[in-house]
Amino acid sequence: MTTEPDTATVLVVDDETDVAELYTTWLGQAHDVRSATDGERALDVVDETVDVVFLDRQMPGMSGDDVLDRIDERGLDCRVVMVTAVDPDFDIVEMPFDDYLTKPVAREDLLETVDEMLVRDSYDDTLQRYFSMASKKATLESEKNAAELDAHEEYREVSRRVEDLRERADETVSEFDDFETAFQEFG
């Protein structure tokens, strides 16, 4: 992972060369950026030094979904953000990504997302899973109407997971607050 708090190593994966170059230019002003224009190349350059991956879903050959699965199988400790023109559907619930951006994406959105992913990386596993699930829930809510959401078990499942993870995260924060209060009393 990165050693400087404000600088990240970012991998941009998009089969559209112009898009990959644009994102690389935007992000390169603040971060160390690598890029790949296909899934195979992405898997060649992603390693334990990468902090954030911006990954297109729809690519010829190896899809972004396949790349995502391989990153997950390797156990790489990086945050993955799907950046795609594919409108999200209920299949995203089980996908191991941290956030979902729908193209077109502005420069500020990319930079803010890197910052957010770096903050999330400092969280424990429960908080990371909470924010990942909350992102999926918010993505579905922004793309689907209430009737579509109510009709799908996947949405009810992601809602249950978000609530469960929120409760677990609240317990962790409460335990930390209790420890901090006790520590201050002895200090």
TORFILO-669799 format. One line per 2 residues: their letters; for each residue x, y, z of N, C-alpha, C. Coordinates in nm, 2 decimals, always signed. Each point is the difference from the previous one (the first is absolute). Layout:
BEGIN
a) X:Y:Z:X:Y:Z:X:Y:Z ~ ... $
END
This chain:
BEGIN
mt) +0.08:-0.12:+0.00:-0.08:+0.12:+0.00:+0.09:+0.12:+0.00 ~ -0.06:+0.12:-0.02:+0.07:+0.12:-0.01:+0.06:+0.05:+0.13 $
te) +0.11:+0.07:-0.01:+0.07:+0.04:+0.12:-0.04:+0.15:+0.03 ~ -0.03:+0.08:-0.10:-0.04:+0.14:+0.02:-0.15:+0.00:+0.02 $
pd) -0.05:+0.07:+0.10:-0.14:+0.00:+0.03:-0.09:+0.06:-0.11 ~ +0.05:+0.09:-0.08:-0.08:+0.07:-0.10:+0.02:-0.06:-0.14 $
ta) +0.09:-0.09:-0.01:+0.04:-0.05:-0.13:-0.04:-0.15:+0.00 ~ -0.06:-0.04:-0.11:-0.04:-0.14:-0.01:+0.06:-0.06:-0.13 $
tv) +0.01:-0.13:-0.01:+0.03:-0.06:-0.12:-0.13:-0.05:-0.06 ~ -0.04:+0.05:-0.11:-0.13:-0.02:-0.07:+0.02:-0.08:-0.13 $
lv) -0.08:-0.10:-0.02:+0.00:-0.07:-0.13:-0.14:+0.04:-0.07 ~ +0.02:+0.05:-0.12:-0.12:+0.03:-0.09:-0.01:-0.11:-0.10 $
vd) -0.11:-0.07:-0.01:-0.02:-0.10:-0.10:-0.13:+0.03:-0.08 ~ +0.03:+0.03:-0.13:-0.11:+0.03:-0.09:+0.04:-0.03:-0.14 $
de) -0.08:-0.07:-0.08:+0.04:-0.04:-0.13:-0.01:+0.12:-0.10 ~ -0.06:+0.11:+0.04:+0.00:+0.12:-0.08:+0.12:+0.07:+0.03 $
td) +0.10:+0.00:-0.09:+0.13:+0.06:+0.02:-0.01:+0.15:+0.04 ~ -0.09:+0.07:-0.07:-0.02:+0.15:+0.03:-0.05:+0.02:+0.15 $
va) -0.09:-0.09:+0.04:-0.05:+0.01:+0.14:+0.11:-0.03:+0.10 ~ +0.08:-0.11:-0.03:+0.11:-0.04:+0.09:+0.10:+0.11:+0.01 $
el) +0.03:+0.06:-0.11:+0.10:+0.11:+0.00:-0.05:+0.12:+0.07 ~ -0.13:+0.04:-0.02:-0.05:+0.11:+0.07:+0.00:-0.02:+0.15 $
yt) -0.05:-0.11:+0.05:+0.00:-0.03:+0.14:+0.14:+0.00:+0.06 ~ +0.09:-0.06:-0.08:+0.14:+0.00:+0.05:+0.06:+0.14:+0.01 $
tw) -0.03:+0.09:-0.09:+0.04:+0.13:+0.00:-0.06:+0.08:+0.12 ~ -0.13:-0.02:+0.02:-0.06:+0.07:+0.11:+0.05:-0.05:+0.14 $
lg) +0.01:-0.13:+0.01:+0.05:-0.05:+0.13:+0.15:+0.01:+0.02 ~ +0.07:+0.01:-0.11:+0.15:+0.00:+0.01:+0.05:+0.13:+0.05 $
qa) -0.08:+0.10:+0.01:+0.04:+0.13:+0.06:+0.01:-0.01:+0.15 ~ -0.06:-0.10:+0.06:+0.00:-0.02:+0.15:+0.05:-0.14:+0.04 $
hd) +0.00:-0.09:-0.09:+0.03:-0.14:+0.04:+0.09:-0.07:-0.10 ~ +0.06:-0.11:+0.04:+0.08:-0.09:-0.08:-0.10:-0.09:-0.08 $
vr) -0.01:+0.02:-0.13:-0.10:-0.07:-0.08:+0.06:-0.10:-0.10 ~ -0.06:-0.12:+0.00:+0.03:-0.10:-0.10:-0.13:-0.01:-0.09 $
sa) +0.01:-0.05:-0.12:-0.12:-0.02:-0.08:+0.01:-0.13:-0.08 ~ -0.11:-0.05:-0.03:-0.01:-0.12:-0.08:-0.13:+0.01:-0.09 $
td) +0.01:-0.05:-0.12:-0.12:+0.01:-0.09:-0.06:-0.13:-0.03 ~ +0.04:-0.10:+0.08:-0.08:-0.13:-0.01:+0.02:-0.07:+0.13 $
ge) -0.08:-0.10:+0.02:+0.00:-0.08:+0.13:+0.13:-0.07:+0.03 ~ +0.06:-0.06:-0.11:+0.12:-0.08:+0.02:+0.11:+0.09:+0.05 $
ra) +0.02:+0.12:-0.07:+0.10:+0.09:+0.04:-0.02:+0.05:+0.14 ~ -0.13:+0.03:+0.04:-0.03:+0.04:+0.13:+0.05:-0.10:+0.11 $
ld) -0.02:-0.13:-0.03:+0.05:-0.10:+0.09:+0.15:-0.01:+0.01 ~ +0.07:+0.04:-0.11:+0.14:+0.01:+0.00:+0.06:+0.11:+0.09 $
vv) -0.07:+0.11:+0.00:+0.05:+0.12:+0.08:-0.06:+0.02:+0.14 ~ -0.11:-0.07:+0.03:-0.05:+0.02:+0.13:+0.08:-0.09:+0.10 $
de) +0.04:+0.06:+0.11:+0.07:-0.07:+0.10:-0.03:+0.06:+0.14 ~ +0.08:-0.04:+0.10:-0.02:+0.04:+0.14:+0.03:+0.15:+0.02 $
tv) +0.06:+0.07:-0.10:+0.03:+0.14:+0.02:-0.12:+0.09:-0.05 ~ -0.10:-0.06:-0.07:-0.11:+0.08:-0.05:-0.10:+0.02:+0.11 $
dv) -0.04:+0.13:+0.02:-0.09:+0.04:+0.10:-0.15:+0.00:-0.05 ~ -0.02:+0.05:-0.12:-0.13:+0.02:-0.06:+0.00:-0.05:-0.15 $
vf) -0.10:-0.07:-0.04:-0.02:-0.04:-0.14:-0.13:+0.06:-0.04 ~ +0.01:+0.07:-0.12:-0.12:+0.04:-0.07:-0.02:-0.09:-0.11 $
ld) -0.11:-0.08:+0.00:-0.01:-0.11:-0.09:-0.13:+0.01:-0.09 ~ +0.02:+0.00:-0.13:-0.11:+0.00:-0.09:-0.06:-0.14:+0.00 $
rq) -0.13:-0.01:+0.00:-0.07:-0.14:-0.01:+0.00:-0.06:-0.13 ~ -0.03:+0.08:-0.11:-0.02:-0.06:-0.13:+0.13:+0.02:-0.08 $
mp) +0.07:-0.11:-0.01:+0.12:+0.00:-0.09:+0.00:-0.13:-0.08 ~ +0.06:+0.01:-0.12:+0.01:-0.12:-0.08:+0.10:-0.09:+0.06 $
gm) -0.01:-0.13:-0.03:+0.09:-0.10:+0.06:-0.04:-0.02:+0.15 ~ +0.09:+0.04:+0.09:-0.03:-0.02:+0.14:-0.08:+0.12:+0.05 $
sg) -0.12:-0.02:+0.05:-0.08:+0.11:+0.05:+0.05:+0.05:+0.13 ~ -0.05:+0.12:+0.03:+0.03:+0.06:+0.13:-0.05:-0.09:+0.12 $
dd) -0.11:-0.06:-0.02:-0.05:-0.09:+0.10:+0.10:-0.12:+0.03 ~ +0.06:-0.05:-0.11:+0.10:-0.11:+0.01:+0.12:+0.05:+0.07 $
vl) +0.05:+0.12:-0.04:+0.12:+0.06:+0.07:-0.03:+0.02:+0.15 ~ -0.12:+0.05:+0.03:-0.04:+0.02:+0.14:+0.01:-0.13:+0.08 $
dr) -0.05:-0.11:-0.06:+0.00:-0.13:+0.06:+0.15:-0.04:+0.03 ~ +0.08:+0.02:-0.10:+0.14:-0.04:+0.01:+0.08:+0.08:+0.11 $
id) -0.03:+0.13:+0.00:+0.06:+0.08:+0.11:-0.04:-0.05:+0.14 ~ -0.13:-0.03:+0.01:-0.06:-0.06:+0.12:+0.07:-0.13:+0.04 $
er) +0.01:-0.09:-0.10:+0.06:-0.13:+0.02:+0.15:+0.01:+0.04 ~ +0.07:+0.10:-0.05:+0.14:+0.02:+0.04:+0.01:+0.06:+0.14 $
gl) -0.11:+0.05:+0.06:+0.00:+0.05:+0.13:+0.08:+0.14:+0.01 ~ +0.00:+0.07:-0.11:+0.07:+0.13:+0.00:-0.08:+0.10:+0.09 $
dc) +0.08:+0.07:+0.08:-0.06:+0.10:+0.09:-0.01:+0.14:-0.07 ~ -0.09:+0.01:-0.10:-0.02:+0.12:-0.06:-0.15:+0.03:-0.01 $
rv) -0.04:+0.12:-0.01:-0.14:+0.04:-0.02:-0.03:+0.00:-0.15 ~ -0.11:-0.06:-0.04:-0.04:-0.01:-0.14:-0.13:+0.08:-0.02 $
vm) +0.01:+0.09:-0.10:-0.11:+0.09:-0.04:-0.04:-0.04:-0.14 ~ -0.12:-0.05:-0.02:-0.05:-0.02:-0.14:-0.03:+0.14:-0.06 $
vt) +0.05:+0.02:-0.12:-0.02:+0.13:-0.07:-0.05:-0.05:-0.14 ~ -0.13:+0.02:-0.03:-0.05:-0.07:-0.11:-0.13:+0.07:-0.06 $
av) -0.02:-0.02:-0.12:-0.13:+0.04:-0.07:-0.11:-0.10:+0.02 ~ +0.03:-0.11:+0.06:-0.10:-0.10:+0.02:-0.09:+0.04:+0.12 $
dp) -0.13:+0.01:-0.02:-0.08:+0.04:+0.11:-0.01:-0.12:+0.09 ~ +0.02:+0.03:+0.13:+0.01:-0.11:+0.10:-0.13:-0.07:+0.01 $
df) +0.01:-0.13:+0.02:-0.12:-0.08:+0.02:+0.02:-0.08:+0.13 ~ -0.09:-0.09:+0.04:+0.00:-0.06:+0.13:+0.12:-0.10:+0.01 $
di) +0.07:-0.03:-0.11:+0.12:-0.09:+0.01:+0.11:+0.07:+0.08 ~ +0.00:+0.13:+0.02:+0.11:+0.06:+0.07:+0.01:-0.03:+0.15 $
ve) -0.11:-0.05:+0.05:-0.01:-0.03:+0.14:+0.11:-0.09:+0.05 ~ +0.03:-0.11:-0.08:+0.10:-0.10:+0.04:+0.14:+0.04:-0.06 $
mp) +0.02:+0.10:-0.07:+0.13:+0.03:-0.06:+0.09:+0.07:+0.11 ~ +0.12:-0.04:+0.00:+0.09:+0.05:+0.11:+0.07:+0.13:-0.04 $
fd) -0.08:+0.11:-0.02:+0.06:+0.13:-0.03:-0.04:+0.09:+0.12 ~ +0.07:+0.12:+0.00:-0.03:+0.10:+0.11:-0.09:+0.11:-0.04 $
dy) -0.01:+0.04:-0.13:-0.08:+0.10:-0.04:-0.03:-0.01:-0.15 ~ -0.10:+0.07:-0.05:-0.05:-0.02:-0.14:-0.02:+0.14:-0.05 $
lt) +0.07:+0.04:-0.11:-0.02:+0.13:-0.06:-0.05:-0.02:-0.14 ~ -0.10:+0.07:-0.04:-0.06:-0.02:-0.14:+0.06:+0.11:-0.09 $
kp) +0.05:-0.03:-0.11:+0.05:+0.09:-0.10:-0.11:+0.09:-0.05 ~ +0.03:+0.12:-0.04:+0.13:+0.07:+0.01:+0.04:+0.04:+0.14 $
va) +0.13:+0.00:+0.03:+0.04:+0.03:+0.14:+0.09:+0.13:-0.01 ~ -0.02:+0.09:+0.08:+0.08:+0.13:+0.00:+0.13:-0.02:+0.08 $
re) +0.09:+0.08:-0.03:+0.13:+0.00:+0.07:-0.01:+0.00:+0.15 ~ -0.08:+0.10:+0.05:-0.02:+0.01:+0.14:-0.05:-0.12:+0.06 $
dl) -0.09:-0.07:-0.07:-0.06:-0.13:+0.06:+0.11:-0.11:+0.01 ~ +0.09:-0.01:-0.10:+0.11:-0.09:+0.01:+0.09:+0.03:+0.12 $
le) +0.04:+0.13:+0.01:+0.09:+0.04:+0.11:-0.07:-0.02:+0.14 ~ -0.12:+0.04:+0.01:-0.07:-0.02:+0.13:-0.02:-0.15:+0.03 $
tv) -0.02:-0.08:-0.10:-0.02:-0.15:+0.02:+0.14:-0.06:+0.05 ~ +0.11:+0.05:-0.05:+0.13:-0.05:+0.05:+0.01:+0.03:+0.14 $
de) -0.03:+0.13:+0.04:+0.02:+0.04:+0.14:-0.09:-0.08:+0.09 ~ -0.13:-0.02:-0.05:-0.09:-0.08:+0.08:+0.05:-0.15:+0.02 $
ml) +0.05:-0.06:-0.11:+0.05:-0.13:+0.01:+0.12:-0.01:+0.09 ~ +0.09:+0.10:+0.01:+0.11:+0.00:+0.09:-0.05:+0.00:+0.14 $
vr) -0.10:+0.08:+0.03:-0.05:+0.01:+0.13:-0.07:-0.14:+0.04 ~ -0.07:-0.05:-0.09:-0.07:-0.14:+0.03:+0.11:-0.10:+0.02 $
ds) +0.11:+0.01:-0.06:+0.11:-0.10:+0.01:+0.05:-0.01:+0.15 ~ -0.02:+0.11:+0.07:+0.05:+0.01:+0.14:-0.10:-0.06:+0.09 $
yd) -0.12:-0.03:-0.05:-0.11:-0.06:+0.09:+0.02:-0.15:+0.02 ~ -0.06:-0.05:+0.11:+0.01:-0.14:+0.02:-0.09:-0.07:-0.11 $
dt) +0.00:-0.13:+0.00:-0.07:-0.08:-0.10:-0.15:+0.02:+0.00 ~ -0.06:+0.01:+0.12:-0.14:+0.02:+0.02:-0.04:+0.14:-0.07 $
lq) +0.07:+0.10:+0.03:-0.03:+0.13:-0.06:+0.02:+0.00:-0.15 ~ +0.10:-0.06:-0.05:+0.02:-0.01:-0.14:-0.11:-0.07:-0.07 $
ry) -0.05:-0.11:+0.06:-0.11:-0.08:-0.06:-0.13:+0.09:+0.01 ~ -0.02:+0.07:+0.11:-0.11:+0.09:+0.01:-0.01:+0.10:-0.11 $
fs) +0.11:+0.07:-0.02:+0.00:+0.10:-0.10:-0.01:-0.05:-0.14 ~ +0.05:-0.12:-0.03:-0.01:-0.07:-0.12:-0.15:-0.03:-0.03 $
ma) -0.06:-0.06:+0.10:-0.15:-0.04:-0.01:-0.08:+0.13:-0.01 ~ +0.03:+0.10:+0.08:-0.08:+0.12:-0.01:+0.01:+0.07:-0.14 $
sk) +0.12:-0.01:-0.06:+0.02:+0.05:-0.13:-0.09:-0.07:-0.10 ~ +0.00:-0.14:+0.01:-0.08:-0.08:-0.09:-0.15:+0.03:+0.01 $
ka) -0.04:+0.02:+0.13:-0.14:+0.03:+0.02:-0.04:+0.14:-0.06 ~ +0.09:+0.10:+0.03:-0.02:+0.13:-0.06:+0.00:+0.00:-0.15 $
tl) +0.09:-0.08:-0.06:+0.00:-0.01:-0.15:-0.13:-0.05:-0.05 ~ -0.04:-0.11:+0.06:-0.13:-0.06:-0.05:-0.12:+0.10:+0.02 $
es) +0.00:+0.07:+0.11:-0.11:+0.09:+0.03:+0.00:+0.12:-0.10 ~ +0.12:+0.04:-0.05:+0.01:+0.11:-0.09:-0.04:-0.05:-0.15 $
ek) +0.01:-0.12:-0.02:-0.03:-0.06:-0.14:-0.13:-0.06:-0.02 ~ -0.06:-0.05:+0.11:-0.13:-0.08:+0.00:-0.11:+0.08:+0.07 $
na) -0.12:-0.03:-0.05:-0.12:+0.07:+0.07:-0.04:-0.09:+0.11 ~ -0.08:+0.05:+0.09:-0.05:-0.07:+0.12:-0.06:-0.14:-0.03 $
ae) -0.08:-0.01:-0.11:-0.06:-0.12:-0.03:+0.10:-0.11:-0.04 ~ +0.10:+0.04:-0.08:+0.11:-0.09:-0.03:+0.08:-0.05:+0.12 $
ld) +0.03:+0.10:+0.09:+0.07:-0.04:+0.12:-0.08:-0.10:+0.08 ~ -0.13:+0.03:+0.02:-0.08:-0.08:+0.09:-0.02:-0.14:-0.06 $
ah) +0.01:-0.02:-0.13:-0.02:-0.12:-0.07:+0.12:-0.10:+0.00 ~ +0.11:+0.05:+0.05:+0.13:-0.08:-0.01:+0.05:-0.04:+0.14 $
ee) +0.02:-0.13:+0.01:+0.06:-0.05:+0.13:+0.14:+0.06:+0.02 ~ +0.07:+0.02:-0.11:+0.14:+0.05:+0.01:+0.00:+0.13:+0.07 $
yr) -0.10:+0.09:-0.02:+0.00:+0.13:+0.06:-0.04:-0.02:+0.15 ~ -0.09:-0.08:+0.03:-0.03:-0.03:+0.14:+0.12:-0.05:+0.07 $
ev) +0.07:-0.09:-0.06:+0.12:-0.06:+0.06:+0.11:+0.11:+0.02 ~ +0.03:+0.08:-0.09:+0.10:+0.11:+0.02:-0.05:+0.09:+0.11 $
sr) -0.13:+0.03:+0.01:-0.05:+0.09:+0.11:+0.02:-0.07:+0.13 ~ -0.02:-0.13:+0.01:+0.02:-0.07:+0.13:+0.15:+0.00:+0.03 $
rv) +0.08:-0.02:-0.10:+0.15:+0.00:+0.03:+0.04:+0.14:+0.05 ~ -0.05:+0.10:-0.06:+0.04:+0.14:+0.04:-0.04:+0.02:+0.14 $
ed) -0.12:-0.04:+0.04:-0.05:+0.02:+0.13:+0.09:-0.08:+0.10 ~ +0.02:-0.12:-0.03:+0.08:-0.09:+0.09:+0.14:+0.06:+0.02 $
lr) +0.07:+0.04:-0.11:+0.13:+0.05:+0.01:+0.00:+0.14:+0.07 ~ -0.10:+0.08:-0.02:-0.01:+0.12:+0.07:-0.01:-0.02:+0.15 $
er) -0.08:-0.10:+0.05:-0.01:-0.03:+0.14:+0.13:-0.05:+0.05 ~ +0.07:-0.09:-0.07:+0.13:-0.05:+0.04:+0.11:+0.12:+0.01 $
ad) -0.01:+0.09:-0.10:+0.09:+0.11:+0.00:-0.03:+0.09:+0.12 ~ -0.12:+0.02:+0.03:-0.04:+0.08:+0.12:+0.05:-0.06:+0.13 $
et) -0.01:-0.13:+0.01:+0.06:-0.07:+0.11:+0.15:+0.02:+0.02 ~ +0.07:-0.01:-0.11:+0.14:+0.02:+0.00:+0.04:+0.15:+0.04 $
vs) -0.08:+0.09:-0.05:+0.03:+0.14:+0.04:-0.03:+0.02:+0.14 ~ -0.11:-0.06:+0.05:-0.04:+0.02:+0.14:+0.11:-0.06:+0.09 $
ef) +0.05:-0.12:-0.04:+0.11:-0.06:+0.08:+0.12:+0.08:+0.00 ~ +0.03:+0.07:-0.11:+0.12:+0.08:-0.01:-0.02:+0.13:+0.09 $
dd) -0.12:+0.05:+0.00:-0.04:+0.12:+0.08:+0.02:-0.04:+0.15 ~ -0.05:-0.12:+0.04:+0.01:-0.04:+0.14:+0.15:-0.02:+0.04 $
fe) +0.08:-0.05:-0.09:+0.14:-0.02:+0.03:+0.07:+0.14:+0.01 ~ -0.03:+0.09:-0.09:+0.06:+0.13:+0.00:-0.04:+0.08:+0.13 $
ta) -0.13:-0.01:+0.04:-0.04:+0.06:+0.12:+0.07:-0.06:+0.12 ~ +0.02:-0.13:+0.01:+0.07:-0.06:+0.11:+0.14:+0.04:+0.00 $
fq) +0.06:+0.00:-0.12:+0.14:+0.04:-0.01:+0.03:+0.14:+0.05 ~ -0.10:+0.10:-0.03:+0.01:+0.13:+0.04:-0.01:+0.02:+0.15 $
ef) -0.08:-0.09:+0.06:-0.02:+0.01:+0.15:+0.13:-0.04:+0.07 ~ +0.08:-0.09:-0.06:+0.13:-0.04:+0.06:+0.11:+0.10:-0.03 $
g) -0.02:+0.08:-0.10:+0.11:+0.09:-0.05:+0.00:+0.13:+0.07 $
END
